[in-house]
Amino acid sequence: MIKRFFEVVKILERNLINNFFRFSQNPPKEFALAHIHTVPKFRRTVERRWKRKYGSPEYGLKILTPKTNLKVCQECGHYQEINRLCGNCYKRIEDETNIIKDKIVEKLGGTPIDKEVVVLYNGDNIPDKVKEFWKGKRIIEMKKERPKWFSKNLLQKSTQEPSDCTAVKPTDLA
């Protein structure tokens, strides 16, 4: 398939060059290869790169404008863009998650996680659940206090149980 592609490119190139320059015979090989492998002859200078990037009267002015969509994070006080996660808060969450992952690997080893894993911190009240709740779950104990920003309802499932109701309720009728 690749061989066929190159053959087609070669034929198209030959036809294009013959029609454009009115060659009666095939053009020299060096001329034909130059159309396939077009590269710049000279390197752009730093000044020209900066002019293209930041603007100049030659290339059109690109005036740098300050960002106006910044706000202060309510949790940590660092600046962040509106409708974006705060980079500092995200880093803290990422570090805590990596610590949890390391604990899971340390306790479970290389075995696949086929059962639900429950993370308990120091000072967490173990919910008084039926023994069936704890059956088949793997418990990871963290030897430190739960961070304030880390949700306490980690033991609750985030999905709802399927409903037994078969009646369909209409919504947004007006």
ChimeraX attribute file (.defattr): number of C-alpha atoms within 10 A of each C-alpha:
attribute: neighborCount
match mode: 1-to-1
recipient: residues
	/A:1	6
	/A:2	7
	/A:3	8
	/A:4	9
	/A:5	9
	/A:6	11
	/A:7	12
	/A:8	12
	/A:9	13
	/A:10	15
	/A:11	11
	/A:12	12
	/A:13	16
	/A:14	17
	/A:15	14
	/A:16	12
	/A:17	17
	/A:18	15
	/A:19	11
	/A:20	9
	/A:21	9
	/A:22	11
	/A:23	12
	/A:24	8
	/A:25	8
	/A:26	11
	/A:27	14
	/A:28	8
	/A:29	8
	/A:30	8
	/A:31	10
	/A:32	15
	/A:33	12
	/A:34	10
	/A:35	11
	/A:36	11
	/A:37	8
	/A:38	8
	/A:39	8
	/A:40	7
	/A:41	6
	/A:42	6
	/A:43	8
	/A:44	10
	/A:45	9
	/A:46	9
	/A:47	9
	/A:48	14
	/A:49	12
	/A:50	12
	/A:51	17
	/A:52	15
	/A:53	12
	/A:54	14
	/A:55	16
	/A:56	14
	/A:57	8
	/A:58	8
	/A:59	12
	/A:60	11
	/A:61	13
	/A:62	13
	/A:63	9
	/A:64	8
	/A:65	6
	/A:66	6
	/A:67	7
	/A:68	8
	/A:69	9
	/A:70	12
	/A:71	14
	/A:72	13
	/A:73	17
	/A:74	9
	/A:75	10
	/A:76	10
	/A:77	12
	/A:78	13
	/A:79	14
	/A:80	16
	/A:81	15
	/A:82	13
	/A:83	9
	/A:84	8
	/A:85	11
	/A:86	20
	/A:87	14
	/A:88	16
	/A:89	16
	/A:90	11
	/A:91	11
	/A:92	13
	/A:93	15
	/A:94	12
	/A:95	12
	/A:96	15
	/A:97	12
	/A:98	12
	/A:99	13
	/A:100	16
	/A:101	13
	/A:102	13
	/A:103	16
	/A:104	19
	/A:105	14
	/A:106	11
	/A:107	14
	/A:108	13
	/A:109	11
	/A:110	9
	/A:111	8
	/A:112	8
	/A:113	12
	/A:114	9
	/A:115	10
	/A:116	11
	/A:117	14
	/A:118	14
	/A:119	15
	/A:120	20
	/A:121	16
	/A:122	11
	/A:123	10
	/A:124	12
	/A:125	9
	/A:126	9
	/A:127	9
	/A:128	7
	/A:129	8
	/A:130	8
	/A:131	7
	/A:132	8
	/A:133	10
	/A:134	13
	/A:135	10
	/A:136	11
	/A:137	13
	/A:138	17
	/A:139	14
	/A:140	18
	/A:141	16
	/A:142	14
	/A:143	10
	/A:144	10
	/A:145	11
	/A:146	16
	/A:147	12
	/A:148	7
	/A:149	10
	/A:150	10
	/A:151	9
	/A:152	14
	/A:153	8
	/A:154	11
	/A:155	13
	/A:156	8
	/A:157	8
	/A:158	8
	/A:159	6
	/A:160	6
	/A:161	7
	/A:162	6
	/A:163	6
	/A:164	6
	/A:165	6
	/A:166	6
	/A:167	6
	/A:168	6
	/A:169	5
	/A:170	6
	/A:171	6
	/A:172	4
	/A:173	4
	/A:174	3
